[in-house]
Amino acid sequence: MTLLRAVDEEAGTTLGDLIAAIPDHPRPVAAILVLIEAGWLMEELRAPFDEHLRIWRV
């Protein structure tokens, strides 16, 4: 829920911001990718996969 709230608050955010939103998670990138694969979040497809990657709610 923390990740979805973070995306909703900003109407989209970056991968780096989402990682920072869950500092105690042992695998934050994996958690974000699960939400992308489940169809809850979407990433900018033509951008490099780095901390600046834009992510928003579907």
LUMKE-215038 format. One record per residue (C-alpha): residue in one letter; y, z, x. Coordinates in Angstrom, 3 decimals. Example, Ala and Ser with C-alpha at 12.3 -4.5 7.8 and 13.67 -1.06 7.14 Angstrom:
BEGIN
> A, -4.500, 7.800, 12.300 .
> S, -1.060, 7.140, 13.670 .
This chain:
BEGIN
> M, 0.000, 0.000, 0.000 .
> T, 2.361, 0.680, 2.895 .
> L, 2.189, -2.930, 4.053 .
> L, 2.781, -4.377, 0.591 .
> R, 5.734, -2.037, 0.057 .
> A, 7.216, -3.057, 3.410 .
> V, 7.002, -6.745, 2.476 .
> D, 8.447, -6.144, -1.000 .
> E, 11.412, -4.131, 0.309 .
> E, 12.616, -6.979, 2.493 .
> A, 11.412, -9.922, 0.360 .
> G, 9.384, -10.912, 3.395 .
> T, 9.222, -9.519, 6.891 .
> T, 7.737, -10.169, 10.324 .
> L, 4.353, -9.381, 11.801 .
> G, 6.029, -7.003, 14.243 .
> D, 7.730, -5.084, 11.436 .
> L, 4.451, -4.728, 9.564 .
> I, 2.677, -3.474, 12.673 .
> A, 5.453, -0.898, 13.105 .
> A, 5.043, 0.166, 9.452 .
> I, 1.512, 1.471, 10.134 .
> P, 1.774, 3.063, 13.596 .
> D, -1.304, 5.290, 13.194 .
> H, -3.634, 2.488, 12.121 .
> P, -6.251, 1.754, 14.803 .
> R, -6.163, -2.034, 14.163 .
> P, -2.884, -2.961, 12.462 .
> V, -3.167, -6.724, 13.003 .
> A, -6.655, -6.727, 11.470 .
> A, -5.334, -4.832, 8.439 .
> I, -2.580, -7.407, 7.959 .
> L, -5.009, -10.309, 8.357 .
> V, -7.282, -8.805, 5.688 .
> L, -4.369, -8.891, 3.229 .
> I, -3.592, -12.497, 4.201 .
> E, -7.223, -13.560, 3.801 .
> A, -7.432, -11.753, 0.437 .
> G, -4.428, -13.716, -0.800 .
> W, -1.995, -10.778, -1.090 .
> L, 0.205, -11.941, 1.778 .
> M, 1.067, -15.323, 3.256 .
> E, 2.187, -16.219, 6.763 .
> E, 4.376, -19.042, 7.992 .
> L, 1.762, -21.618, 8.910 .
> R, 3.740, -23.652, 11.447 .
> A, 4.996, -20.710, 13.481 .
> P, 3.354, -19.202, 16.552 .
> F, 1.251, -16.113, 15.892 .
> D, 3.470, -13.488, 17.495 .
> E, 5.650, -10.542, 16.459 .
> H, 8.251, -12.893, 14.943 .
> L, 5.808, -14.541, 12.534 .
> R, 7.300, -14.408, 9.007 .
> I, 5.099, -12.860, 6.321 .
> W, 5.797, -12.537, 2.618 .
> R, 4.060, -11.560, -0.593 .
> V, 2.274, -14.272, -2.559 .
